[in-house]
Every structure is written in structure tokens, then in C-alpha cells.
Amino acid sequence: KLTLGVTVKKLWGYGGASVKTNNVDYIVLNDSTISIRNLNAEVGFSLPMNYDETGFNQVGRTFKGSGIGLDLGLVYTKKKQVSSRVWRGGKLCSQVYDDYIYRLGISILDIGRINYIDNAQTHTVQDASVFWDEVDTLNFTTMNQLMTELSTVLYGDPNASYSGNTFKIGLPTALSIQADYHVTELLYVSGFWIHPIRFNMNSLRRPAQLAVVPRFETRFFELSVPLSVYEYEYPRVGLAARFYFFTIGTERLGTYLGMADMNGLDIYFSIKFSLGKGSCRSLFGGACSNSNFGNKTLKRSSF
């Protein structure tokens, strides 16, 4: 069985900022002097604040930008049995459920970007060099004051660095490869590999992750132990449990048990309601009292 999926998302950005540096060559001479030999950079920001005032005082639209996100995915499922008969109606509960042997999937996540156009500024610095004395005396209280001060230092003109009123931030695009194997009736082993893809430097970066997740699964209970490597360097052990529709877990169990350095914690939970085919019941028996009733001509073949 081959399944193709496409998800299109409309996105709104409450605020955003980015700094892109192509080249920076500098020397810190002392606590008050910096010698900048060469600097190429671009700064963009669109924030929920008035740039001439202190504090976050909302101006303009609530959402400063918007965009489109796209997910593409393909899944191949190897079934234990293949039915040559197509269901053309009737009661869903009377249909036979065919479990899978394994599933393989590949997808590209978060293709797209958010374009910030409201209350936005971009500032560009190209091949700037300056001997900045008394840098420790830099003082500002508003965003506009900061940007004009930096422009004056680098160019000698408070408005020279200003280059536009719109900028874009790319989504954390990534390639994802997944696999899921049905070991026994209630035991499964899955795995996935996520690797970041950046189409330009003005994009968010999704962390790389490689994981193997054994799990025990029934209809009302599920227990899994994710074993992962974060950014190809940091091993992690997690634990997750599902009780019917409620799931709670962590990917950093070692931190809670004191087995790793205390540099971060995580916990997640979800509530999910699934629509199953149900079971047919009849006080007098009949077609719906047996899920295989009426399927004598059903042809199946293994592959």
C-alpha cells in the first residue's frame, strides 16, 4: 500500500527578528575599544513595539507577518494480507482489519517562509571598517536609537544602514525518514532520522535527530522508550506512556534520574481521540455478530 500526503498550513507571525553575518573580522583591544576590520551583515526585525518608545507597546497589526507552510510525505505499508475485494459500503464494523508487517516513510517538513511587512525594518552593513573607541559608553533606550547609533558609528550617517521595510524568515525545513516494524502481536520497533535543510541563511534550523523507539502497544495502553542521538553528538533516553487518549512523556529521562548534566529538561503531553471501526453487536446474531460473516468469497494472497 502506497500513501501520499500533503499538508498546507497558513501561518501568521506575531513578531520576528534575524541577523545574517556573511563576514566579520575584528579585534577586541581592551574593555572599551574594538577594531572592526571588515563587517558584512544584515539585520531585520518586526516586533510588537513602538521603536521610538521603551517597552513593548503594541503598534500596527497584531500579526506582523504571514506565509504558507507545506509538508510532503510518502509512506509504503507492507500488509500481512492483501484483499482483492474493495469495500463498497455497509457497516464499517463488519470489515476485517489487516495489520501491517512494516512501514517505510519519507517526508519533507516545513517548506515555506513568513514574510514580515508590518512595523518591519532591515539594516545592511557592507564592507564596513571602524576603530570603535569607548564602545563601553554605548547607551540607548529605544530600538531606533540603537540602530541610528550603530549606523553613525559604522557609516558616519544615522540613516545610512537602513535598507528596507520588509524581510522574510524561512521555516525549519527538514528531511525525515521513518520506519516501523511489527515484531510481535503487541511489540513494535520504530525509528526515524531528521536532518535539517536550509535553502538560505535567513531560515530557522531544525536540530538533527536519529532515534530508535521500541514500544509495547495495546488499544488502551502504550509504553515506549525512545533512544535518540541529538545533533549527532548527544545521546538521550526517553520514556512515554499512553493511557487510552492521553499521552505523557519526556525525551530526557536521564536528567530527571541524575544520570546526565543538568543543562535542560523537557516534558510533553497530548490528547488524541481516534475513530475506530468499532465492533458490531446484535441481540439475535447475524452478519454483524461475526466480523468475517459474508466474506466467504474474499480472496487473499500474501506478497
Short mmCIF file of the C-alpha atoms (twelve columns), coordinates in Angstrom:
data_MODEL
# 
_entry.id   MODEL 
# 
loop_
_atom_site.group_PDB 
_atom_site.id 
_atom_site.type_symbol 
_atom_site.label_atom_id 
_atom_site.label_alt_id 
_atom_site.label_comp_id 
_atom_site.label_asym_id 
_atom_site.label_seq_id 
_atom_site.Cartn_x 
_atom_site.Cartn_y 
_atom_site.Cartn_z 
_atom_site.pdbx_PDB_model_num 
ATOM 1   C CA . LYS A 1   0.000   0.000   0.000  1 
ATOM 2   C CA . LEU A 2   1.405   3.379   -1.023 1 
ATOM 3   C CA . THR A 3   0.090   6.583   0.557  1 
ATOM 4   C CA . LEU A 4   0.917   10.168  -0.403 1 
ATOM 5   C CA . GLY A 5   0.161   13.056  1.934  1 
ATOM 6   C CA . VAL A 6   0.292   16.828  1.538  1 
ATOM 7   C CA . THR A 7   -0.344  19.356  4.300  1 
ATOM 8   C CA . VAL A 8   -0.747  23.072  3.580  1 
ATOM 9   C CA . LYS A 9   -0.628  25.489  6.522  1 
ATOM 10  C CA . LYS A 10  -1.440  29.181  6.694  1 
ATOM 11  C CA . LEU A 11  0.964   30.844  9.119  1 
ATOM 12  C CA . TRP A 12  0.915   34.153  10.995 1 
ATOM 13  C CA . GLY A 13  3.917   35.669  12.740 1 
ATOM 14  C CA . TYR A 14  3.410   37.731  15.892 1 
ATOM 15  C CA . GLY A 15  6.940   39.071  15.602 1 
ATOM 16  C CA . GLY A 16  10.355  38.114  14.320 1 
ATOM 17  C CA . ALA A 17  13.982  39.122  14.035 1 
ATOM 18  C CA . SER A 18  17.031  37.849  12.199 1 
ATOM 19  C CA . VAL A 19  20.732  38.616  11.959 1 
ATOM 20  C CA . LYS A 20  22.767  37.338  8.996  1 
ATOM 21  C CA . THR A 21  26.531  37.826  9.058  1 
ATOM 22  C CA . ASN A 22  28.492  36.972  5.931  1 
ATOM 23  C CA . ASN A 23  31.862  38.133  7.204  1 
ATOM 24  C CA . VAL A 24  33.191  39.690  10.398 1 
ATOM 25  C CA . ASP A 25  36.830  40.423  11.185 1 
ATOM 26  C CA . TYR A 26  37.528  42.277  14.415 1 
ATOM 27  C CA . ILE A 27  39.918  42.560  17.348 1 
ATOM 28  C CA . VAL A 28  38.950  43.432  20.919 1 
ATOM 29  C CA . LEU A 29  41.858  45.579  22.059 1 
ATOM 30  C CA . ASN A 30  40.586  46.208  25.579 1 
ATOM 31  C CA . ASP A 31  37.354  46.555  27.530 1 
ATOM 32  C CA . SER A 32  36.461  49.805  25.752 1 
ATOM 33  C CA . THR A 33  37.950  49.511  22.251 1 
ATOM 34  C CA . ILE A 34  37.107  47.298  19.250 1 
ATOM 35  C CA . SER A 35  38.866  47.406  15.906 1 
ATOM 36  C CA . ILE A 36  36.459  46.226  13.185 1 
ATOM 37  C CA . ARG A 37  38.483  45.443  10.071 1 
ATOM 38  C CA . ASN A 38  35.632  44.204  7.902  1 
ATOM 39  C CA . LEU A 39  31.921  43.629  8.508  1 
ATOM 40  C CA . ASN A 40  29.156  42.400  6.200  1 
ATOM 41  C CA . ALA A 41  25.816  41.854  7.892  1 
ATOM 42  C CA . GLU A 42  22.070  42.236  7.528  1 
ATOM 43  C CA . VAL A 43  19.597  42.774  10.372 1 
ATOM 44  C CA . GLY A 44  15.822  42.542  10.112 1 
ATOM 45  C CA . PHE A 45  13.169  42.877  12.790 1 
ATOM 46  C CA . SER A 46  9.404   43.237  13.073 1 
ATOM 47  C CA . LEU A 47  8.374   43.490  16.714 1 
ATOM 48  C CA . PRO A 48  5.181   44.287  18.662 1 
ATOM 49  C CA . MET A 49  6.507   47.590  19.948 1 
ATOM 50  C CA . ASN A 50  6.970   51.261  19.146 1 
ATOM 51  C CA . TYR A 51  10.612  51.719  18.127 1 
ATOM 52  C CA . ASP A 52  10.630  55.274  19.487 1 
ATOM 53  C CA . GLU A 53  9.455   54.229  22.959 1 
ATOM 54  C CA . THR A 54  10.656  51.909  25.690 1 
ATOM 55  C CA . GLY A 55  8.740   48.744  26.491 1 
ATOM 56  C CA . PHE A 56  6.519   46.563  24.324 1 
ATOM 57  C CA . ASN A 57  3.704   48.889  23.342 1 
ATOM 58  C CA . GLN A 58  1.717   47.255  20.528 1 
ATOM 59  C CA . VAL A 59  1.540   49.236  17.297 1 
ATOM 60  C CA . GLY A 60  0.069   48.304  13.934 1 
ATOM 61  C CA . ARG A 61  -1.376  44.877  13.278 1 
ATOM 62  C CA . THR A 62  -1.416  42.102  15.852 1 
ATOM 63  C CA . PHE A 63  0.375   39.770  13.443 1 
ATOM 64  C CA . LYS A 64  3.342   41.396  11.756 1 
ATOM 65  C CA . GLY A 65  3.731   38.820  9.007  1 
ATOM 66  C CA . SER A 66  2.192   35.811  7.303  1 
ATOM 67  C CA . GLY A 67  3.130   32.979  4.991  1 
ATOM 68  C CA . ILE A 68  2.481   29.449  3.798  1 
ATOM 69  C CA . GLY A 69  3.960   26.184  5.099  1 
ATOM 70  C CA . LEU A 70  3.980   22.863  3.270  1 
ATOM 71  C CA . ASP A 71  4.650   19.247  4.320  1 
ATOM 72  C CA . LEU A 72  5.094   16.440  1.777  1 
ATOM 73  C CA . GLY A 73  5.183   12.752  2.678  1 
ATOM 74  C CA . LEU A 74  5.137   9.273   1.159  1 
ATOM 75  C CA . VAL A 75  4.506   6.033   3.111  1 
ATOM 76  C CA . TYR A 76  4.808   2.430   1.926  1 
ATOM 77  C CA . THR A 77  2.964   -0.137  4.079  1 
ATOM 78  C CA . LYS A 78  3.567   -3.884  3.786  1 
ATOM 79  C CA . LYS A 79  0.376   -5.639  4.914  1 
ATOM 80  C CA . LYS A 80  0.176   -9.144  6.327  1 
ATOM 81  C CA . GLN A 81  -2.601  -9.907  3.857  1 
ATOM 82  C CA . VAL A 82  -3.902  -8.244  0.721  1 
ATOM 83  C CA . SER A 83  -7.599  -8.074  -0.024 1 
ATOM 84  C CA . SER A 84  -8.763  -8.231  -3.636 1 
ATOM 85  C CA . ARG A 85  -12.187 -7.008  -2.623 1 
ATOM 86  C CA . VAL A 86  -12.930 -3.298  -2.325 1 
ATOM 87  C CA . TRP A 87  -15.304 -2.169  0.417  1 
ATOM 88  C CA . ARG A 88  -18.280 -0.517  -1.243 1 
ATOM 89  C CA . GLY A 89  -20.376 0.359   1.756  1 
ATOM 90  C CA . GLY A 90  -22.179 -1.459  4.511  1 
ATOM 91  C CA . LYS A 91  -21.265 -1.368  8.143  1 
ATOM 92  C CA . LEU A 92  -17.691 -0.377  8.882  1 
ATOM 93  C CA . CYS A 93  -17.645 -2.580  11.968 1 
ATOM 94  C CA . SER A 94  -18.071 -5.704  9.810  1 
ATOM 95  C CA . GLN A 95  -14.882 -5.072  7.859  1 
ATOM 96  C CA . VAL A 96  -11.813 -7.171  8.626  1 
ATOM 97  C CA . TYR A 97  -8.772  -5.254  9.935  1 
ATOM 98  C CA . ASP A 98  -5.485  -6.175  8.270  1 
ATOM 99  C CA . ASP A 99  -2.419  -5.350  10.357 1 
ATOM 100 C CA . TYR A 100 0.912   -4.386  8.820  1 
ATOM 101 C CA . ILE A 101 4.340   -6.015  8.849  1 
ATOM 102 C CA . TYR A 102 6.333   -2.836  8.388  1 
ATOM 103 C CA . ARG A 103 6.002   0.734   7.182  1 
ATOM 104 C CA . LEU A 104 8.558   2.966   5.471  1 
ATOM 105 C CA . GLY A 105 8.140   6.690   5.017  1 
ATOM 106 C CA . ILE A 106 9.946   9.722   3.695  1 
ATOM 107 C CA . SER A 107 8.850   13.334  4.020  1 
ATOM 108 C CA . ILE A 108 9.987   16.921  3.744  1 
ATOM 109 C CA . LEU A 109 8.745   19.082  6.599  1 
ATOM 110 C CA . ASP A 110 8.095   22.819  6.831  1 
ATOM 111 C CA . ILE A 111 8.717   24.088  3.324  1 
ATOM 112 C CA . GLY A 112 7.921   27.799  3.245  1 
ATOM 113 C CA . ARG A 113 8.532   31.102  4.978  1 
ATOM 114 C CA . ILE A 114 6.901   34.021  6.780  1 
ATOM 115 C CA . ASN A 115 7.054   37.451  5.162  1 
ATOM 116 C CA . TYR A 116 7.148   40.314  7.693  1 
ATOM 117 C CA . ILE A 117 5.768   43.559  6.278  1 
ATOM 118 C CA . ASP A 118 4.227   45.406  9.253  1 
ATOM 119 C CA . ASN A 119 6.434   47.544  11.527 1 
ATOM 120 C CA . ALA A 120 9.468   45.981  9.854  1 
ATOM 121 C CA . GLN A 121 12.964  47.346  9.319  1 
ATOM 122 C CA . THR A 122 16.054  45.979  7.626  1 
ATOM 123 C CA . HIS A 123 19.556  47.368  8.060  1 
ATOM 124 C CA . THR A 124 22.507  46.374  5.884  1 
ATOM 125 C CA . VAL A 125 26.222  46.814  6.521  1 
ATOM 126 C CA . GLN A 126 28.643  46.196  3.644  1 
ATOM 127 C CA . ASP A 127 32.432  46.199  3.914  1 
ATOM 128 C CA . ALA A 128 32.390  48.440  6.976  1 
ATOM 129 C CA . SER A 129 35.550  49.087  8.993  1 
ATOM 130 C CA . VAL A 130 35.960  51.299  12.032 1 
ATOM 131 C CA . PHE A 131 38.141  51.822  15.079 1 
ATOM 132 C CA . TRP A 132 35.452  51.971  17.767 1 
ATOM 133 C CA . ASP A 133 36.750  53.662  20.892 1 
ATOM 134 C CA . GLU A 134 34.686  53.978  24.081 1 
ATOM 135 C CA . VAL A 135 32.332  51.197  22.991 1 
ATOM 136 C CA . ASP A 136 31.509  50.656  26.659 1 
ATOM 137 C CA . THR A 137 29.749  54.029  26.717 1 
ATOM 138 C CA . LEU A 138 27.130  52.959  24.147 1 
ATOM 139 C CA . ASN A 139 23.770  53.879  25.643 1 
ATOM 140 C CA . PHE A 140 20.272  53.569  24.204 1 
ATOM 141 C CA . THR A 141 16.678  53.218  25.413 1 
ATOM 142 C CA . THR A 142 14.771  52.552  22.166 1 
ATOM 143 C CA . MET A 143 15.297  50.408  19.051 1 
ATOM 144 C CA . ASN A 144 15.527  53.405  16.724 1 
ATOM 145 C CA . GLN A 145 18.101  54.991  18.983 1 
ATOM 146 C CA . LEU A 146 20.208  51.822  18.896 1 
ATOM 147 C CA . MET A 147 20.083  51.466  15.105 1 
ATOM 148 C CA . THR A 148 20.876  55.127  14.402 1 
ATOM 149 C CA . GLU A 149 23.788  54.994  16.848 1 
ATOM 150 C CA . LEU A 150 25.253  51.894  15.161 1 
ATOM 151 C CA . SER A 151 24.761  53.433  11.716 1 
ATOM 152 C CA . THR A 152 26.541  56.592  12.844 1 
ATOM 153 C CA . VAL A 153 29.495  54.600  14.195 1 
ATOM 154 C CA . LEU A 154 29.851  52.419  11.086 1 
ATOM 155 C CA . TYR A 155 28.981  54.930  8.352  1 
ATOM 156 C CA . GLY A 156 29.017  58.364  9.966  1 
ATOM 157 C CA . ASP A 157 25.344  58.742  8.972  1 
ATOM 158 C CA . PRO A 158 22.397  57.809  11.262 1 
ATOM 159 C CA . ASN A 159 20.263  56.643  8.306  1 
ATOM 160 C CA . ALA A 160 22.854  55.003  6.044  1 
ATOM 161 C CA . SER A 161 22.299  51.450  7.286  1 
ATOM 162 C CA . TYR A 162 18.524  51.471  6.676  1 
ATOM 163 C CA . SER A 163 17.765  49.335  3.601  1 
ATOM 164 C CA . GLY A 164 14.062  48.423  3.605  1 
ATOM 165 C CA . ASN A 165 10.797  47.745  5.418  1 
ATOM 166 C CA . THR A 166 10.242  44.045  4.751  1 
ATOM 167 C CA . PHE A 167 12.114  40.781  5.317  1 
ATOM 168 C CA . LYS A 168 11.494  37.034  5.295  1 
ATOM 169 C CA . ILE A 169 12.273  34.193  7.702  1 
ATOM 170 C CA . GLY A 170 12.299  30.643  6.352  1 
ATOM 171 C CA . LEU A 171 10.711  27.741  8.211  1 
ATOM 172 C CA . PRO A 172 12.878  24.991  9.785  1 
ATOM 173 C CA . THR A 173 12.780  22.715  6.731  1 
ATOM 174 C CA . ALA A 174 13.986  19.147  7.254  1 
ATOM 175 C CA . LEU A 175 14.185  15.746  5.592  1 
ATOM 176 C CA . SER A 176 12.561  12.969  7.627  1 
ATOM 177 C CA . ILE A 177 12.875  9.218   7.043  1 
ATOM 178 C CA . GLN A 178 10.789  6.849   9.177  1 
ATOM 179 C CA . ALA A 179 10.434  3.087   9.641  1 
ATOM 180 C CA . ASP A 180 8.105   0.992   11.809 1 
ATOM 181 C CA . TYR A 181 8.322   -2.803  12.221 1 
ATOM 182 C CA . HIS A 182 5.681   -5.042  13.806 1 
ATOM 183 C CA . VAL A 183 7.776   -7.542  15.803 1 
ATOM 184 C CA . THR A 184 5.082   -9.498  17.654 1 
ATOM 185 C CA . GLU A 185 1.388   -9.033  18.356 1 
ATOM 186 C CA . LEU A 186 1.920   -6.206  20.861 1 
ATOM 187 C CA . LEU A 187 5.565   -5.235  20.304 1 
ATOM 188 C CA . TYR A 188 6.776   -2.716  17.710 1 
ATOM 189 C CA . VAL A 189 10.086  -1.041  16.913 1 
ATOM 190 C CA . SER A 190 10.192  2.248   15.036 1 
ATOM 191 C CA . GLY A 191 12.935  4.620   14.053 1 
ATOM 192 C CA . PHE A 192 13.410  7.957   12.361 1 
ATOM 193 C CA . TRP A 193 16.102  10.238  11.020 1 
ATOM 194 C CA . ILE A 194 15.601  14.002  10.804 1 
ATOM 195 C CA . HIS A 195 18.177  16.159  9.043  1 
ATOM 196 C CA . PRO A 196 17.874  19.952  8.589  1 
ATOM 197 C CA . ILE A 197 17.718  21.528  5.128  1 
ATOM 198 C CA . ARG A 198 18.415  25.243  4.772  1 
ATOM 199 C CA . PHE A 199 17.583  26.920  1.482  1 
ATOM 200 C CA . ASN A 200 19.078  30.223  2.662  1 
ATOM 201 C CA . MET A 201 20.817  31.647  5.721  1 
ATOM 202 C CA . ASN A 202 17.713  33.563  6.765  1 
ATOM 203 C CA . SER A 203 15.938  30.363  7.802  1 
ATOM 204 C CA . LEU A 204 15.388  28.673  11.119 1 
ATOM 205 C CA . ARG A 205 17.358  25.452  11.611 1 
ATOM 206 C CA . ARG A 206 15.703  22.292  12.893 1 
ATOM 207 C CA . PRO A 207 18.048  20.163  15.055 1 
ATOM 208 C CA . ALA A 208 19.228  16.867  13.584 1 
ATOM 209 C CA . GLN A 209 17.976  13.760  15.347 1 
ATOM 210 C CA . LEU A 210 18.382  9.995   14.975 1 
ATOM 211 C CA . ALA A 211 16.214  7.675   17.083 1 
ATOM 212 C CA . VAL A 212 15.108  4.088   17.677 1 
ATOM 213 C CA . VAL A 213 11.851  3.660   19.621 1 
ATOM 214 C CA . PRO A 214 10.740  0.231   20.908 1 
ATOM 215 C CA . ARG A 215 7.142   0.230   22.148 1 
ATOM 216 C CA . PHE A 216 4.521   -2.020  23.702 1 
ATOM 217 C CA . GLU A 217 1.092   -1.164  22.317 1 
ATOM 218 C CA . THR A 218 -2.489  -2.167  23.023 1 
ATOM 219 C CA . ARG A 219 -5.738  -0.360  22.371 1 
ATOM 220 C CA . PHE A 220 -5.871  1.260   25.811 1 
ATOM 221 C CA . PHE A 221 -2.211  1.350   26.856 1 
ATOM 222 C CA . GLU A 222 1.142   2.047   25.238 1 
ATOM 223 C CA . LEU A 223 4.676   2.298   26.616 1 
ATOM 224 C CA . SER A 224 7.689   3.423   24.584 1 
ATOM 225 C CA . VAL A 225 11.373  4.083   25.299 1 
ATOM 226 C CA . PRO A 226 12.893  6.494   22.732 1 
ATOM 227 C CA . LEU A 227 16.669  6.082   22.303 1 
ATOM 228 C CA . SER A 228 17.994  9.042   20.345 1 
ATOM 229 C CA . VAL A 229 21.108  10.963  19.349 1 
ATOM 230 C CA . TYR A 230 20.592  14.734  19.271 1 
ATOM 231 C CA . GLU A 231 22.634  16.724  16.741 1 
ATOM 232 C CA . TYR A 232 24.699  13.552  16.035 1 
ATOM 233 C CA . GLU A 233 26.512  14.105  19.326 1 
ATOM 234 C CA . TYR A 234 24.319  13.935  22.432 1 
ATOM 235 C CA . PRO A 235 22.722  10.564  23.356 1 
ATOM 236 C CA . ARG A 236 19.354  10.670  25.095 1 
ATOM 237 C CA . VAL A 237 16.957  8.183   26.673 1 
ATOM 238 C CA . GLY A 238 13.262  8.959   26.962 1 
ATOM 239 C CA . LEU A 239 10.080  7.407   28.291 1 
ATOM 240 C CA . ALA A 240 6.467   7.866   27.199 1 
ATOM 241 C CA . ALA A 241 3.170   6.279   28.214 1 
ATOM 242 C CA . ARG A 242 -0.303  6.428   26.687 1 
ATOM 243 C CA . PHE A 243 -3.450  5.768   28.668 1 
ATOM 244 C CA . TYR A 244 -6.261  5.458   26.130 1 
ATOM 245 C CA . PHE A 245 -6.350  9.009   24.651 1 
ATOM 246 C CA . PHE A 246 -3.808  10.733  26.952 1 
ATOM 247 C CA . THR A 247 -0.035  10.577  26.369 1 
ATOM 248 C CA . ILE A 248 2.739   11.949  28.573 1 
ATOM 249 C CA . GLY A 249 6.482   11.581  28.170 1 
ATOM 250 C CA . THR A 250 9.988   13.010  28.076 1 
ATOM 251 C CA . GLU A 251 12.999  12.626  25.785 1 
ATOM 252 C CA . ARG A 252 15.463  13.401  28.580 1 
ATOM 253 C CA . LEU A 253 14.815  10.804  31.253 1 
ATOM 254 C CA . GLY A 254 18.477  10.767  32.284 1 
ATOM 255 C CA . THR A 255 18.277  14.346  33.532 1 
ATOM 256 C CA . TYR A 256 15.392  13.508  35.878 1 
ATOM 257 C CA . LEU A 257 17.287  10.477  37.228 1 
ATOM 258 C CA . GLY A 258 20.518  12.409  37.760 1 
ATOM 259 C CA . MET A 259 22.344  10.434  35.049 1 
ATOM 260 C CA . ALA A 260 23.267  13.483  32.951 1 
ATOM 261 C CA . ASP A 261 24.367  17.077  33.389 1 
ATOM 262 C CA . MET A 262 21.564  19.476  34.282 1 
ATOM 263 C CA . ASN A 263 21.502  21.502  31.065 1 
ATOM 264 C CA . GLY A 264 17.842  21.143  30.170 1 
ATOM 265 C CA . LEU A 265 14.547  19.386  30.829 1 
ATOM 266 C CA . ASP A 266 11.587  18.502  28.683 1 
ATOM 267 C CA . ILE A 267 8.132   17.046  29.168 1 
ATOM 268 C CA . TYR A 268 5.288   16.714  26.682 1 
ATOM 269 C CA . PHE A 269 1.705   15.531  26.680 1 
ATOM 270 C CA . SER A 270 -1.083  15.136  24.158 1 
ATOM 271 C CA . ILE A 271 -4.766  14.277  23.967 1 
ATOM 272 C CA . LYS A 272 -5.877  12.350  20.893 1 
ATOM 273 C CA . PHE A 273 -9.252  10.851  20.040 1 
ATOM 274 C CA . SER A 274 -9.247  8.230   17.283 1 
ATOM 275 C CA . LEU A 275 -12.253 6.966   15.345 1 
ATOM 276 C CA . GLY A 276 -12.023 3.171   15.191 1 
ATOM 277 C CA . LYS A 277 -14.199 0.849   13.150 1 
ATOM 278 C CA . GLY A 278 -15.870 -0.367  16.358 1 
ATOM 279 C CA . SER A 279 -17.448 -3.772  16.882 1 
ATOM 280 C CA . CYS A 280 -20.847 -4.963  15.688 1 
ATOM 281 C CA . ARG A 281 -23.258 -6.320  18.272 1 
ATOM 282 C CA . SER A 282 -26.636 -7.947  17.807 1 
ATOM 283 C CA . LEU A 283 -29.013 -9.465  20.333 1 
ATOM 284 C CA . PHE A 284 -30.118 -12.054 17.785 1 
ATOM 285 C CA . GLY A 285 -26.857 -12.731 15.968 1 
ATOM 286 C CA . GLY A 286 -26.359 -12.305 12.259 1 
ATOM 287 C CA . ALA A 287 -23.977 -10.608 9.922  1 
ATOM 288 C CA . CYS A 288 -22.710 -8.077  12.428 1 
ATOM 289 C CA . SER A 289 -22.111 -10.587 15.202 1 
ATOM 290 C CA . ASN A 290 -19.163 -12.019 13.251 1 
ATOM 291 C CA . SER A 291 -16.621 -9.708  11.635 1 
ATOM 292 C CA . ASN A 292 -15.943 -12.347 8.935  1 
ATOM 293 C CA . PHE A 293 -19.583 -13.109 8.160  1 
ATOM 294 C CA . GLY A 294 -20.363 -12.867 4.458  1 
ATOM 295 C CA . ASN A 295 -16.720 -12.823 3.402  1 
ATOM 296 C CA . LYS A 296 -16.536 -16.392 2.066  1 
ATOM 297 C CA . THR A 297 -15.579 -15.168 -1.393 1 
ATOM 298 C CA . LEU A 298 -12.898 -12.867 -0.023 1 
ATOM 299 C CA . LYS A 299 -9.668  -13.673 -1.805 1 
ATOM 300 C CA . ARG A 300 -6.410  -13.028 -0.080 1 
ATOM 301 C CA . SER A 301 -2.862  -13.535 -1.175 1 
ATOM 302 C CA . SER A 302 0.439   -12.887 0.563  1 
ATOM 303 C CA . PHE A 303 3.213   -10.952 -1.057 1 
# 
